[in-house]
Amino acid sequence: MDRHHTTGRQAVPRQGGVNRRRFLGATAGATALGLGAAPGRARAARQEAATLEFWGFDEGRLNFAKAAAELPAFKDAHPNVTINFREFQFDQMHDRLLAALASGRGAPDIADVEIARFSMFIKGDRVPFVPLNDLIGDEIANVYAPAAVDPWSFGGQIYGLGNELNAVVFAYRQDVMDAAGVETPFETWDQVIEAGKTVSTGETKMLGLHDIAFGDFFMTSQFAGTSFFDAEGNYQADNELGVEALTFLRDLVYEHQVAGIAPADAQNDWFGPAYWAAFEADRFVAMWGPPWHLGNLVSNVPDQEGLWAVQKVPSGLGESRPTANFGGTGQCITEQSQNQEIAWDLLRVGNLTVEGNLNDFAARTVYPAYIPAYERPELQEPSAYFSGAEIGQVYASVAGELPPFNQSPMFYDATEAMIRVVITPVMNDQKEPVAALQELGAEVAGMAE
């Protein structure tokens, strides 16, 4: 796959967003605010005092934006600018942002918008964010688009910019495999299953799979070569490859018996304290996930440093793609912003400079989607946790294979329904995957009416 996949390939026939009539209070266009101004005018505007509002829901990501605001590339250009960074709870921030954009007042200049929640903002006849295509310009060739822009794109327009390369890799306990005489690295999923049969004894299982979260299926369907929605935003999770991926997950638990159901906490259905405690207790000895998930392993299970190894995703499922794209948050400039030029400079410095990306790598080990940063030695250092592996090289080796991300106005609603209609019935009650996915398809079709 072309690593520079652009949103032009996934054009959607209709433009979406919050209803136009609700935006009577929206500001004038980008040109009127100086985005297209002559250089002298732009320089003058940069010296003016201004205060911007930035909303987010994660302390680490807000720190990423704060660090960008302190870099000379931004600070020297905007010495009289103040940015108020405000953190809200995840649901509260997205709901509050949606309400402010719908009412036409009260929205921030910039907001962090999570990959699935972005679909909430493209449901009507107007998208309430500033298009970034022309501003990004030729820099589109310097990012892996499936991670950096596709999730926040719709109708051929880019409305958000992310810095995280969320390329999925496979990780396992090298010490456990060595003790069991298992040959690694794994070339195929069949080898993983056979290894699982060897190491799955007592309470130990090779893998922990989720029954109240859609992420495992979201990733494995991409390994197989498909996605929830096609390039036109139509539901397609019930196609042959989707059924194969879901059947694979169910069979890991019930037929092969090499996976167990991952524990969940009341406030975290993906990787809460009980989940990591299971790894600490050697209940699970392998996983697949993006850099942020492996980073959480490092943070939450520190005593296993040096015991883990990492590799690309094994082959043998559907079209055998070696990675997937999972997770992400993009920075979006709202139409209500009176300081769109300054807001864009902050996005640019954080996401489209080597320094901005290295700040986040140093703080959160976030591997960047910005390709010019890849040659920096910081990204090529061996990982003590993963047995000395140059994990950055592993990510870089699969980055060009990231599948495109197809956004849809139904994405968030569909993933919420998927847990209820598909994941829990299949992973708990062994419901037939094809029936479950077709039932979800009927429900998604009803959402679109």
N, C-alpha and C positions, 0 to 999 in steps of 0.2 A: 504493500500500500504506500502511496505517496505520503511521505511524512508531513508535507505541507498541505494537507487536506484543508480546503477552504470552505467557508460557509456557502459559497456560491454553488457548490454541488448539492446542497441540501435545501434549495429554495422551496419555500412553502407558499402555496398559491395565495393565501390571504394574510393580511397584516393583522396582528392581534394586539390586545392591551386593554387597559381600563377605558371605559366609555368616554368618547371625545367630549361629550357635554359636561362631564365631571371635571374637565380640565380648563375651565374658564379662567382659573387663577394661574395657569401655567405661564412661564416666562417666555420671552421672545426667543428666536432661534439662535443657533450657535454663532452665526455671522455677526448678528447685532451685539453679541456679548464679547466680541473680540477674537473669536477662534479663527476667523479668516482675515483679521486686520493686517495692515501693513506692518513691517518690522518696527518702525519707529513708534507707532501707536501701541503695539504689543509691549514694547519695552516700557513705555510710560505707564501702561496699565499695571505692569508688574510691580511698580514702585508704590502703587496705591495701597492704603491700608484696607484689609478685608478680613472678615471672620467667616470661616466655613464650618459646617456641621458634618461630621462623619459618624454614621451609625454602624455598629457591628454587634456580633453575638458571641465572639470568642476572643479571649484576652490575647492569645498568641497572634491571631491575625491582626488585631488592633495594634499590637506592638510592631508588627511588620509595617503597617502604614505609618506609625509614629516614627520609625527608623527612617523611612523614605523621606519624611518631612524634615528630618535633620541632616540629610545628605546635602553637600554643597550645591549639587545640581538643582535642587529645589530651593534650599535656604537662601542662596545667593541671588536667585532670580526673584524671590518673594520675601524680602526681609521684613516686610510689614504685615505679613499674613499670620493670622492665628487660626488654628484648627481645633475645634472642640471634638474630642473623640469620646463617644458615648457608647457604653456597652449595655445591652439588654439581653434578657433570656431569649433563647432561639426562637420559639414560637411568637413571643411578644414582639420581637423586633420586626419579623416579617409581617405580622398582622398589623402592627402600627404603621409600617411603611406603606402597606397596601391601602390602609384607610387614608393616610395623608395624601397619597397620590390620587386616590379616587375623589377626595374632597377638593383637590386643587390648592391646598395650603398645608403648611406644617412639615413638609418633607425635608430631609437633609440635602446637602449638596451631593454627597457620596454615600453609598450604602454597600455593605457586603451582602451579596445575595447568594444563597446556597443553590447548588446545581438543580435539585428537584424543585425547590420553592420558586425558582425563576418562572416556572410554567404558570404560576398564579398571576403573573403580571402580563401575560400575553393572551388573555382570554377574550378580550373585547375587540374594539376596532382601532385602538391606538396603544402603542407601547410607550410607557411613560418615562423611558430613559433616552439619553442622548446617543444617537448612532455614532460608532467609533471607527467605521471603515476608513474614512478619509484621514482621520487622525493617526491611525495605526500605519496606514500607507505601506511602504515597502518593508516595514518591520514584520509584516505578516510572514515573510520568508524566514524570519529568525525565531519563530516559535513553532512548537508542535500544536497545531490548531485544535486537534480533538481534545486537548487538555486546557489550552489557553483561551480559546474563544468560542468553540462550537457549543458548549453548554449554555451560553448566554447569547445565542444567535437565533434569529427567527426571520423568516421572510427575506432572506438574503442580507440582513443587517446584523452587525455585531453590536451588542448593547452592554457587554461587560468584558472584563479582562482579568484572567487568573494567572497566578504564577506557579501553580503546583503541577508537576508532571505526574499525575496519579496512575503511573504504570504498574500493573499488578505483576508480582513475581511469586515464586514458590519457595518456602523456607521449611527447614526441618532440623531436628536434633541430630547432629552428626554423631555425637557420642552414643546415642541410642542405636543408630543404624550400624555403627561400627561394632558395637557389642553383640548385635544380632547377626553379624555377618552379611549385612545388606550392602550391595554395591551401589554406590552413588557417583555422580549425580543421576537423577532419574530422567530417562529419555521419554518414557511413555507413562500414561495413566495406569496401564496394566501393571507396570513395574511398581508404581505407588501402591496399588491394591495388594499385590503380592507381598510387598514389604509390610503393609499394614496387617496382613494376616500373621506375619511373623512377630511383630512388636505389640500387637493388640492382645495383651494378656491381663487378667484381673480387671482393674478399673482403667487401665491404660488403653486408649484408642489412638489410632494414627491422627485422626482429624476431629475437630468439633464443629458441627454444622448447626445453623440457626433455624428455629422453627417459628419465630415471631419477627423476622427481619428479612427483607428481600435481597440483601447484598450478595449472598452466595449464588443465587440464581442469576442476578444481574451480571456477575463476573463470568460464570461458567457459560452463559448463553453467548457471551462475546468470544470466549475460547472456541466455542462451537462454530462461530461465524455469523451470528445474528444479533438482534437487539430488540428491545421492547417495541420501538416504533421504526417505521421505514423513513426514507428521506423526505417523504411528503407528510410525515406526522401521523401515519396510520398505524394502528395496533397490529403487531405481527408476532407477538410472543408465542402464539399457538402454532407456528409453522413447524416443519419437521425438525429443524435444528433446535428450536426452543424446547420441543418435547424431549429430544435426545438429552439436552442439558439437564432438564429437571428430573428425568428418569435416572440419569447418572447420579445425581445427588441423593435421591431416594434409595438407590441401590447400594450406595456406599454405607448407609446405615443398616438397611434391612436384609439385603442379599449378601453382600460381602462382609458385613459386620466389622468394618474397619473404621467407622466413624460413629461418634455419639452425638447426642443433642447438646449443644452448648448451653450452659446456664446463663440466665439473664437476670437482671436486677429490675426492680420496680421502675426506676428512672432511666434505665439504659438497656435497650434490647439488643445491643450489638457487642459492646466490649466493656461492661461494667466490672466492678471489683470481683464478683463471683466468677466471671469469665477468666480473668487473669489468675485468680487463685487456682483454677483448674490446671493451668499451665505450670504454676509453681509446684503443684502436687503431682506432676507428671501424668496427668490424665489425658492430655493431648500433646503430641510430639511433632506435629507439622501443621502448616497453615498456608494459605495464599492470601495476598493482599497488597495494597499500594504502599508507598513509602511511609505515609502517616500511620498505617496500621502496624507496620514493622517497627516504627519508632515508638509506638505505644508498648509493644512487646519489650523493647529495650528499657523503657522507663519503668514498666510495671513488674517485670520479672528480671531484675538486675543480677540475681544470683546465678543465672544461666549464661552469663557472659562467656564467650569462647566455646560454647557447646552447640551453637547453631550454624547452619550453612544456608546459602541462598543461591538460587538459580532461576533461569527462565521457566515459564510454565511448561510442563510436559506436553507431549503431543498425544493424539489418539482420540480426541473428542471432536466430532464433526469435522470442520475444516482445519483444526489444529492450529489456531492462532496462538502465538507464544506469549501474549499478554492481553490485558483488558484495561479499561479506563474506569476507575471507581472513586467517586467523591470529587469534591472541588467547590470552591467559593470564588465568585468573581466580584470585582469592584465595579459598580455602576454609577454613572452620573445621572441624577434625576433632572427631568425637564424643568423643575421648579428652581433649580440652582441659578442664582444671579452671578455666579463666579465660575462659569464652565471652563474658561481657559486655565484658571488656576487649578481647578479640580482635575483637568486632564493632565497637567504637569505632574501632579502627585501620582496619578495612575502610571504615567509614563516612567517616572523615575523609579518607582517601586517594581514595576513588572517588566520594563523593557530596558533595563540597564544591568550590567554585571554586578555593580555594587549593591543595588537594591535586592537582587536575588540572593547574593551571598549573605546579606544580613539575615534573611529568613532561613537560609541553610544553616548558618551558625547558631541561630536561636532555636530552631525547631527541626533541624535536619531535613527540611523540605527540599527535595530535589527539584530543580527549576525546569519549567517548560521553555525557558529562554536559552536557545542553543549557544549563543556566544559565551555563556558562562561555563560551558562544558570543559573547556581547556584549562580552567583554573585548577591548581593542584589541590585546593581544599576539597574538591569534589571527587578526587581520585585517591584519597588516602584509604589505606586498609582499615577495615572495621574490626576492632577487637571483639565485639560481640558476635559477629558472624565469622569467626575463625580466621580472621585476617583477610577475608574477601574484600576486593575493591568493589564495594557494592554500587558505587556510582557508575562503574563500568557496566555492571549488570543492567542497571536502569537504562543507561545510554544505549546498550545493545538492542533493547526492545522498543525504545522510544519511537523509532520510525515505523513500528508495526502496530501502533495504537489504532484501533478501529475508530471510525468516525462516530461522533455522538449525535444522535438525531433528537432534537428537542420537540416537544409537543405541548399544546395547552392542557392536555390531559395527563401529563407525565406524573405530577405529584398525586393527583387523585387516583391514578391507575396503580401506582406503587403502594398507596395506602390500602386500596381494595385487594391488591395482590396478596398481601399478608393474610387477610381474612379468607379469601376465596381459594387461594392456591397454596401458599407456603405452609401454613399451619395444617390444613387437611392432608396435604401430601406428606409432609415430614413427620406428622404425628400419627395420622390415621391411615397412611399408605393409599390415599385416594389416587386413582389413575391420573397421571400427569396430563394426558391429552384432554380428558374431560374437564379437569380443573382449569386449564389454560383456555379452553373454549368457553367455559362459563365466564371467566374474566373478560374474554373478548366481547361477549354479549353485554356485560355490564359497562365496559368502556364505550361501546357503541351507543348505549343509552345516555352516557355522559355527554356525548357529542351532539345529541339532538336538541 
